[in-house]
Amino acid sequence: MTELCDDGRRLYSSALRSGRIARDEVEAAPCLMEFALLHPDPDDADWLRPVPPTAALTRRLQPLEREIQERRTLAVELTEVFEPFMAISAQSRPTTHSVTVLEGFARINGAIELATSECQSEILTVQPGGGRSEHALTEALKLGRGVLERGITMRTLYQHTARHSQGTLAYAEVMAEGNVEIRTLEELIERLMIFDRTVAFIPAHDDRQGNQQVALELRHPSLVDYLAKVFEQLWMRAVPILEDAAPYAPPIDGITGVQRSIARLLIEGHVDEAIARRLGMNVRTCRAHIAKIAAALGSGSRAQLGFLIAQSGILDQDR
């Protein structure tokens, strides 16, 4: 407990001014006794006298100072334990772990924050899925502003479905004022972050499935260079998020570009959940598009829909 209640503040101030306070007055403020700010008046049992604030503060600080001293002692002991190993490490040729497994949000975020603080020139990120949540955009804005102030450039890839998120578009407009470019693509690889082309972070498995968070920190030059080249290939095909250029081809026979993408994945044998994940939309939206495709082609069943898509030739016109 570090704060006095309001009644306790008022009564303690009154006791200090008058030199004492009636015992029945402090019954409404038990925090005074918890802080040991009053003691019985030796001359009259119905009254209490205030403990001087300097004495009360000293008594409250003593356990904290003792804990600080104990931690300092522990830090010195740990330093002495590791000092011989650090001497050996300093004499040997420095090595860097090529792949480090990071488990849990705390460790993953800590590693990313360290890479961000050490970054000197460039950050490349791939963020699959639809529009960002308010929390994700707030965190991205903090990161973006922090690196921009240091003159670092950022390039980020979202999926086309992020264009329907007003929050994501507002974030893109704010970041466009600095050295930040955002583009969108229909399909993306899994989440990726690259700092100065020297360290990269990728999920150890599909991190859009709600599994326990496990990421890989990659520092092998060839691996990071390969991932950077993959990013550049995706970047060349992507469309700037703030430009009016249509991300999808125009409708054909009443079937939109995104619906043709869904149709293509349908005839490849993907289930609704997999299609939605690949295109960065929720399953309900995906199924609504499938229903519209079926209506446009006159399909009465899911089995017939695949045949009608192939027979219609709507996918041939996108090639």
C-alpha positions as CSV (number, residue, x, y, z in Angstrom):
1,M,0.0,0.0,0.0
2,T,1.5,3.3,-1.1
3,E,-1.4,5.8,-1.0
4,L,-3.4,7.3,1.9
5,C,-7.1,7.4,1.6
6,D,-8.6,10.9,1.3
7,D,-9.9,10.9,4.9
8,G,-6.5,9.7,6.1
9,R,-4.7,12.6,4.4
10,R,-7.1,15.1,5.9
11,L,-7.0,13.7,9.4
12,Y,-3.2,13.3,9.4
13,S,-2.8,16.9,8.3
14,S,-5.1,18.0,11.1
15,A,-3.2,15.9,13.7
16,L,0.1,17.4,12.6
17,R,-1.3,21.0,12.9
18,S,-2.9,20.5,16.4
19,G,-0.5,18.0,17.8
20,R,-3.1,15.3,18.5
21,I,-6.5,13.9,17.3
22,A,-9.4,12.2,19.0
23,R,-9.4,8.5,18.7
24,D,-13.0,8.3,17.6
25,E,-12.3,10.6,14.7
26,V,-9.9,8.2,12.9
27,E,-12.3,5.2,12.9
28,A,-13.4,6.2,9.4
29,A,-9.8,6.2,8.1
30,P,-8.2,2.8,9.0
31,C,-5.4,3.6,6.5
32,L,-3.8,5.9,9.2
33,M,-3.2,2.9,11.4
34,E,-2.1,0.7,8.5
35,F,0.6,3.4,7.8
36,A,1.3,3.6,11.5
37,L,1.0,7.4,11.3
38,L,-0.6,7.7,14.8
39,H,0.3,6.4,18.2
40,P,-1.5,6.5,21.6
41,D,-1.3,9.7,23.6
42,P,0.6,8.6,26.8
43,D,-1.4,11.3,28.8
44,D,-4.9,10.6,27.6
45,A,-6.2,7.3,26.1
46,D,-8.9,9.0,24.2
47,W,-6.4,10.8,22.0
48,L,-3.8,9.9,19.4
49,R,-0.6,11.7,18.5
50,P,0.9,11.9,15.0
51,V,4.1,10.3,14.1
52,P,6.5,12.8,12.5
53,P,6.4,12.4,8.7
54,T,10.2,12.1,8.5
55,A,10.1,9.1,10.9
56,A,7.1,7.6,9.1
57,L,8.8,7.9,5.7
58,T,12.1,6.4,7.0
59,R,10.2,3.4,8.3
60,R,8.4,2.9,5.0
61,L,11.6,3.3,3.0
62,Q,13.7,0.9,5.0
63,P,12.4,-2.4,3.5
64,L,12.7,-0.9,0.0
65,E,16.3,0.1,0.5
66,R,17.0,-3.3,2.0
67,E,15.6,-5.0,-1.1
68,I,17.6,-2.7,-3.4
69,Q,20.8,-3.5,-1.6
70,E,20.0,-7.2,-1.8
71,R,19.4,-6.9,-5.5
72,R,22.7,-5.0,-6.0
73,T,24.5,-7.7,-4.1
74,L,22.9,-10.4,-6.3
75,A,23.9,-8.5,-9.4
76,V,27.5,-8.4,-8.2
77,E,27.5,-12.1,-7.5
78,L,26.0,-12.9,-10.9
79,T,28.6,-10.7,-12.6
80,E,31.4,-12.6,-10.8
81,V,29.9,-16.0,-11.9
82,F,29.8,-15.0,-15.5
83,E,33.0,-13.0,-15.7
84,P,35.3,-16.0,-16.5
85,F,33.0,-17.0,-19.4
86,M,32.9,-13.5,-20.8
87,A,36.7,-13.5,-20.8
88,I,36.7,-16.7,-22.8
89,S,34.1,-15.3,-25.2
90,A,36.1,-12.1,-25.7
91,Q,39.2,-14.1,-26.6
92,S,37.5,-16.4,-29.1
93,R,36.2,-15.5,-32.6
94,P,32.7,-14.0,-32.3
95,T,29.9,-16.2,-33.6
96,T,26.3,-15.4,-34.4
97,H,23.5,-17.9,-34.0
98,S,22.0,-18.4,-37.5
99,V,18.6,-19.5,-36.2
100,T,17.1,-18.7,-32.8
101,V,13.7,-20.1,-31.7
102,L,11.6,-17.5,-29.8
103,E,8.6,-18.8,-27.8
104,G,5.9,-16.5,-26.4
105,F,4.8,-13.0,-27.1
106,A,7.2,-11.5,-24.6
107,R,10.3,-13.0,-26.0
108,I,9.3,-12.4,-29.6
109,N,8.4,-8.8,-29.0
110,G,11.6,-8.3,-27.0
111,A,13.7,-9.5,-29.9
112,I,11.8,-7.4,-32.4
113,E,12.2,-4.3,-30.2
114,L,15.9,-4.9,-30.0
115,A,16.3,-5.3,-33.7
116,T,14.3,-2.1,-34.2
117,S,16.5,-0.2,-31.8
118,E,19.6,-1.5,-33.6
119,C,18.2,-0.8,-37.1
120,Q,20.1,1.8,-39.1
121,S,18.5,2.2,-42.5
122,E,15.7,-0.1,-43.6
123,I,12.7,-2.2,-42.4
124,L,10.8,-4.5,-44.7
125,T,7.6,-6.1,-43.4
126,V,4.9,-8.5,-44.8
127,Q,1.6,-8.4,-42.9
128,P,-0.9,-10.9,-44.3
129,G,-4.6,-10.8,-43.4
130,G,-7.2,-8.1,-43.8
131,G,-7.5,-4.7,-42.0
132,R,-5.4,-4.2,-38.9
133,S,-7.1,-4.0,-35.5
134,E,-7.1,-0.7,-33.6
135,H,-4.5,-2.2,-31.1
136,A,-2.2,-3.4,-34.0
137,L,-2.5,0.0,-35.8
138,T,-1.6,1.8,-32.6
139,E,1.5,-0.3,-32.0
140,A,2.4,0.0,-35.7
141,L,2.1,3.8,-35.4
142,K,4.4,3.9,-32.4
143,L,7.0,1.8,-34.3
144,G,6.6,3.8,-37.5
145,R,7.0,7.2,-35.8
146,G,10.0,6.0,-33.8
147,V,11.9,4.7,-36.8
148,L,11.0,7.7,-39.0
149,E,12.5,10.1,-36.5
150,R,15.8,8.2,-36.9
151,G,15.6,8.5,-40.7
152,I,14.9,4.8,-41.3
153,T,12.8,3.8,-44.4
154,M,10.0,1.3,-44.1
155,R,8.2,-0.7,-46.8
156,T,5.1,-2.8,-45.8
157,L,3.0,-5.3,-47.8
158,Y,-0.6,-5.8,-46.9
159,Q,-3.3,-7.8,-48.7
160,H,-5.9,-6.2,-51.0
161,T,-8.6,-6.7,-48.3
162,A,-6.8,-4.2,-46.1
163,R,-8.1,-1.5,-48.5
164,H,-11.6,-1.9,-47.0
165,S,-10.3,-1.0,-43.5
166,Q,-10.7,2.8,-42.8
167,G,-8.3,2.5,-39.9
168,T,-5.6,0.9,-42.1
169,L,-6.1,3.6,-44.8
170,A,-5.9,6.3,-42.1
171,Y,-2.6,4.8,-40.8
172,A,-1.2,4.6,-44.4
173,E,-2.0,8.3,-44.9
174,V,-0.2,9.3,-41.7
175,M,2.8,7.2,-42.5
176,A,3.0,8.4,-46.1
177,E,4.2,11.7,-44.7
178,G,7.5,10.0,-43.9
179,N,9.7,7.4,-45.5
180,V,7.1,4.7,-45.4
181,E,5.5,3.0,-48.4
182,I,2.6,0.6,-48.2
183,R,1.5,-1.6,-51.0
184,T,-1.1,-4.4,-51.3
185,L,-1.2,-7.8,-53.0
186,E,-3.9,-10.4,-53.4
187,E,-1.9,-13.2,-51.8
188,L,1.1,-13.0,-49.5
189,I,3.5,-15.3,-47.7
190,E,3.3,-15.5,-44.0
191,R,4.4,-12.7,-41.7
192,L,7.9,-11.4,-42.3
193,M,10.1,-8.7,-40.8
194,I,13.6,-7.8,-42.1
195,F,15.9,-5.3,-40.5
196,D,18.8,-3.8,-42.5
197,R,18.9,-7.1,-44.4
198,T,20.9,-8.6,-41.5
199,V,18.1,-10.1,-39.3
200,A,14.7,-11.5,-40.2
201,F,11.7,-12.8,-38.2
202,I,9.3,-15.4,-39.5
203,P,6.6,-17.5,-37.7
204,A,7.7,-21.1,-36.9
205,H,4.2,-22.2,-38.2
206,D,1.1,-20.5,-39.6
207,D,0.6,-17.8,-37.0
208,R,-3.0,-17.1,-38.3
209,Q,-4.3,-20.3,-36.8
210,G,-4.4,-19.2,-33.2
211,N,-1.6,-21.6,-32.1
212,Q,1.0,-20.8,-29.5
213,Q,3.3,-18.0,-30.7
214,V,6.6,-19.3,-31.9
215,A,8.9,-17.3,-34.2
216,L,12.3,-17.8,-35.7
217,E,15.0,-15.1,-35.6
218,L,17.2,-15.6,-38.6
219,R,20.7,-14.1,-38.9
220,H,22.3,-16.3,-41.5
221,P,23.3,-13.9,-44.4
222,S,22.1,-16.2,-47.2
223,L,18.7,-16.9,-45.6
224,V,18.1,-13.2,-44.9
225,D,19.2,-12.2,-48.4
226,Y,16.9,-14.9,-49.9
227,L,13.9,-13.5,-47.9
228,A,14.7,-10.0,-48.9
229,K,14.7,-11.1,-52.6
230,V,11.3,-12.7,-52.0
231,F,10.0,-9.5,-50.6
232,E,11.3,-7.5,-53.6
233,Q,9.5,-9.9,-56.0
234,L,6.3,-9.4,-54.1
235,W,6.8,-5.6,-53.9
236,M,7.2,-5.3,-57.7
237,R,3.8,-6.9,-58.2
238,A,2.0,-5.0,-55.5
239,V,-0.2,-1.9,-55.8
240,P,0.3,1.3,-53.7
241,I,-2.4,1.4,-51.1
242,L,-3.2,5.1,-51.5
243,E,-3.4,5.1,-55.3
244,D,-6.7,4.9,-57.2
245,A,-5.4,2.0,-59.3
246,A,-7.8,-0.9,-59.1
247,P,-6.1,-3.9,-57.3
248,Y,-8.3,-6.4,-59.2
249,A,-9.1,-6.8,-62.9
250,P,-12.6,-5.4,-63.9
251,P,-15.7,-7.6,-63.6
252,I,-16.4,-10.2,-66.3
253,D,-19.9,-11.4,-66.9
254,G,-20.9,-10.0,-63.5
255,I,-18.1,-11.8,-61.6
256,T,-15.6,-9.5,-59.9
257,G,-11.8,-9.9,-59.8
258,V,-11.8,-11.1,-56.2
259,Q,-14.6,-13.6,-57.0
260,R,-12.5,-15.0,-59.9
261,S,-9.6,-15.4,-57.4
262,I,-12.0,-17.4,-55.1
263,A,-13.2,-19.4,-58.1
264,R,-9.6,-20.3,-59.0
265,L,-8.9,-21.5,-55.5
266,L,-12.2,-23.4,-55.4
267,I,-11.4,-25.5,-58.5
268,E,-7.9,-26.1,-57.0
269,G,-9.7,-28.0,-54.2
270,H,-9.3,-25.5,-51.3
271,V,-11.9,-25.4,-48.6
272,D,-13.6,-22.1,-47.6
273,E,-11.4,-21.5,-44.5
274,A,-8.2,-22.0,-46.6
275,I,-9.5,-19.6,-49.3
276,A,-10.4,-16.9,-46.8
277,R,-7.0,-17.2,-45.1
278,R,-5.1,-17.0,-48.4
279,L,-7.0,-13.9,-49.6
280,G,-7.0,-12.2,-46.2
281,M,-10.7,-12.1,-45.5
282,N,-13.1,-13.7,-43.0
283,V,-14.9,-17.0,-43.8
284,R,-18.3,-15.3,-43.8
285,T,-17.2,-12.8,-46.5
286,C,-15.6,-15.6,-48.5
287,R,-18.8,-17.7,-48.5
288,A,-20.9,-14.7,-49.5
289,H,-18.7,-14.3,-52.6
290,I,-19.0,-18.0,-53.3
291,A,-22.8,-17.7,-53.2
292,K,-22.7,-14.8,-55.7
293,I,-20.5,-16.9,-58.0
294,A,-22.9,-19.8,-57.8
295,A,-25.9,-17.4,-58.6
296,A,-24.1,-15.8,-61.5
297,L,-23.3,-19.2,-63.1
298,G,-26.6,-20.8,-62.2
299,S,-25.1,-23.5,-60.0
300,G,-27.4,-25.5,-57.8
301,S,-24.8,-27.3,-55.7
302,R,-21.2,-27.0,-54.6
303,A,-20.2,-30.0,-56.7
304,Q,-21.7,-28.5,-59.8
305,L,-20.1,-25.1,-59.1
306,G,-16.6,-26.3,-59.8
307,F,-17.7,-27.8,-63.2
308,L,-19.5,-24.6,-64.2
309,I,-16.5,-22.4,-63.3
310,A,-14.2,-24.5,-65.5
311,Q,-16.8,-24.6,-68.3
312,S,-17.5,-20.9,-68.2
313,G,-13.9,-19.8,-69.1
314,I,-14.0,-16.9,-66.7
315,L,-10.6,-17.9,-65.4
316,D,-9.0,-18.1,-68.8
317,Q,-9.7,-14.4,-69.4
318,D,-7.4,-13.4,-66.5
319,R,-4.3,-15.0,-68.1
